[in-house]
Amino acid sequence: MARLARLTVAGLPHHVMLRGNDGVPIVRDDADRAFMVHLLADHAAAFGIAVHAYTLLDNRLQLLVTPEGSESGLPGWMQAVGRRYVRYFNDRHGRTGTLWEGRYRSTVVEAGRYLLPCMVAIDLAAVHAQLTLRPADHGWSSHRHWIGQVQERWLKPHPVVWDLGNTPFAREAAYAALVEAGLSAADRERIESDTQRGWAMGSPEFAAALQAQTARRVTRARAGRPPGRPNASI
């Protein structure tokens, strides 16, 4: 079966994941990490991407972003960053060939239900990968920005984040509490599964509204033939 085209919708948040080929490291030291973050920030404005959250681990990059302009902004941004970084990485480390595990994976996110869980998942990724004991100990993520420990001016808050409190301190404290509480097993599985498969991450109503905008399936097809369409393939 041919793989589905990625679903990209301007104005909605997307959870994005890019992995190293066969699990190989995509960064080897802090110089690599700094260059990747620089590329993300530098190209985001050019492609109309609002970056809400990120984490850079040894073998993968996770992002929560909203393409604010056209639907081509997100794939254009990822392509520009990915190609430029591979040239840098190969030149610096004397290697050739691919670095990425195929194309990036992504899913459209229903902001009111899943934006904050996605941010929490991104912040906890380094802990789950056993790189740090606490999210704040991982210096290559947006966590410390959103709890008020550092300022990364290229990051943009989503309106859902503003709703956490009336002052910066209140929002930072509320968000820190969310990360401390962690995620349910169901949310962790939903975020991982939907991102890998490209299914819309949200309620049935959210998925139905998306499906009305595109011919590309946005949720897993049910087994068997759809009612009323005896000759349709799934």
C-alpha positions in Angstrom: 0.0 0.0 0.0 1.3 3.4 -0.9 2.1 5.5 2.1 -0.2 8.5 2.8 0.9 12.0 2.0 1.6 14.0 5.1 -1.4 16.1 6.3 -0.5 19.7 6.8 -3.1 22.4 7.7 -2.1 26.1 8.0 -3.1 27.7 11.2 -3.3 24.5 13.3 -0.5 23.0 15.5 1.5 20.0 14.4 3.5 17.5 16.4 6.6 16.6 14.3 9.3 14.0 14.8 12.5 13.5 12.8 14.8 10.5 13.7 18.3 9.5 12.9 18.7 6.6 10.3 18.7 3.3 12.1 18.8 5.1 15.4 22.2 6.7 14.8 23.0 9.9 16.7 22.1 13.1 14.8 24.2 15.2 17.2 27.6 14.3 18.8 28.3 17.3 20.9 27.0 20.7 22.0 28.3 22.4 18.8 26.0 20.1 16.8 23.1 20.9 19.1 23.7 24.6 19.0 23.8 24.5 15.2 20.6 22.6 14.9 18.8 25.0 17.2 20.2 27.9 15.2 18.9 26.5 12.0 15.4 25.9 13.5 15.2 29.4 14.7 16.7 31.1 11.7 14.5 29.3 9.1 11.3 29.4 11.1 10.6 33.1 10.3 11.5 32.6 6.6 8.9 29.8 6.3 6.2 31.3 8.5 6.5 28.7 11.3 5.6 29.4 14.9 7.6 27.1 17.1 5.9 26.3 20.4 8.1 23.6 21.8 11.1 21.4 20.9 13.5 18.9 22.2 16.7 17.7 20.7 17.9 14.3 21.8 20.9 12.3 20.6 19.0 10.5 17.9 15.8 12.5 17.2 14.2 15.9 17.1 10.7 16.6 18.3 8.7 19.8 17.6 5.4 21.4 18.2 4.8 24.0 15.6 2.1 26.0 13.7 2.5 26.8 10.1 1.1 30.3 10.0 1.2 31.0 6.3 0.7 28.4 3.5 0.6 24.6 3.9 3.9 24.4 2.1 5.6 26.2 5.0 6.1 23.2 7.2 7.6 20.8 4.6 9.7 23.6 3.2 11.0 24.4 6.7 11.8 20.8 7.5 13.5 20.3 4.1 15.6 23.4 4.4 16.7 22.6 8.0 17.3 18.9 7.3 19.4 19.4 4.2 21.5 22.2 5.6 22.1 20.3 8.8 23.2 17.1 6.9 25.8 19.1 4.9 27.1 20.6 8.1 27.2 17.3 10.0 28.8 15.3 7.2 31.5 18.0 6.6 32.2 18.4 10.3 32.4 14.7 11.1 34.0 13.4 7.9 31.1 11.2 6.8 28.8 10.8 3.8 25.3 9.6 3.1 22.0 10.0 4.7 21.4 11.0 8.3 17.6 10.9 8.6 15.3 7.9 8.9 13.3 8.8 5.8 10.9 11.7 5.9 9.8 13.4 9.0 6.6 12.2 10.8 3.8 14.6 11.8 0.2 14.9 12.8 -2.3 17.8 13.1 -3.2 18.5 16.8 -6.5 19.6 18.3 -5.1 22.5 20.4 -7.7 22.5 23.1 -7.3 18.8 23.9 -3.7 17.8 22.9 -1.5 20.9 22.6 -0.4 20.9 26.3 0.0 17.1 26.4 2.2 17.3 23.4 4.3 20.0 25.1 4.6 17.8 28.2 5.6 14.8 26.1 8.3 16.8 24.4 9.6 18.1 27.7 9.6 14.6 29.2 11.3 12.9 26.2 14.8 13.3 27.7 13.7 11.8 31.0 12.1 8.8 29.2 15.3 8.4 27.2 17.2 8.3 30.4 19.4 11.3 29.5 18.4 13.3 32.5 16.5 12.8 35.8 14.5 16.1 35.4 13.3 17.9 32.3 15.0 21.1 33.5 18.4 19.3 33.4 18.2 18.9 29.6 19.4 22.1 28.2 18.4 21.4 24.6 14.6 21.8 24.8 12.0 24.5 25.3 11.2 23.4 28.9 13.2 25.9 30.7 11.8 28.7 28.6 8.2 27.9 29.5 9.0 27.6 33.2 10.8 30.9 33.2 14.4 29.8 33.7 15.7 31.1 30.3 14.5 33.3 27.5 14.4 31.9 23.9 12.8 34.7 22.0 12.3 32.6 18.8 9.7 30.5 20.6 6.1 31.6 20.3 3.3 30.8 22.8 0.2 29.2 21.5 -3.1 30.9 22.8 -3.7 27.7 24.9 -0.5 28.6 26.9 -1.8 32.1 27.6 -4.9 30.6 29.1 -2.8 28.9 31.8 -2.7 32.2 33.9 -3.0 35.9 33.9 0.6 36.7 34.6 3.9 35.2 33.3 4.6 33.7 36.8 1.2 32.1 36.9 1.6 30.6 33.5 5.1 29.3 34.3 3.9 27.8 37.6 0.9 26.1 36.0 2.9 24.7 33.2 5.6 23.4 35.5 2.9 21.6 37.5 1.6 20.0 34.3 5.0 18.6 33.5 5.5 17.5 37.1 2.2 15.6 36.9 3.3 13.8 33.7 1.1 12.1 31.1 -1.4 9.3 31.2 -0.4 6.1 29.5 -3.3 6.7 27.0 -2.0 10.2 26.1 1.5 8.9 25.6 0.3 6.1 23.3 -2.0 8.5 21.4 0.7 11.1 20.8 3.3 8.5 19.7 0.9 6.5 17.5 -0.8 9.4 15.8 2.5 11.1 15.0 4.0 8.0 13.5 1.0 7.2 11.4 -0.1 10.7 10.5 -3.6 10.4 11.9 -5.3 13.6 13.2 -4.8 13.9 17.0 -8.1 15.0 18.5 -11.8 14.3 19.0 -14.1 12.7 16.4 -15.5 16.1 15.7 -12.1 17.6 15.1 -11.2 14.7 12.7 -14.5 15.1 10.9 -13.9 18.9 10.4 -10.4 18.1 9.0 -11.8 15.3 6.7 -14.2 17.8 5.2 -11.1 19.8 4.0 -9.1 17.1 2.3 -9.4 13.9 0.3 -6.6 12.4 2.3 -7.8 10.1 5.1 -7.2 11.7 8.5 -8.1 8.7 10.7 -7.5 5.0 10.5 -10.0 3.3 8.2 -12.4 0.8 9.6 -12.1 -2.8 8.6 -14.2 -3.7 5.6 -15.8 -1.5 2.9 -17.4 1.8 3.9 -21.2 1.8 3.9 -22.7 3.0 0.7 -19.5 2.7 -1.3 -19.2 -1.0 -2.3 -16.5 -0.4 -4.8 -14.3 1.9 -2.8 -10.9 0.7 -1.6 -9.5 1.6 1.8 
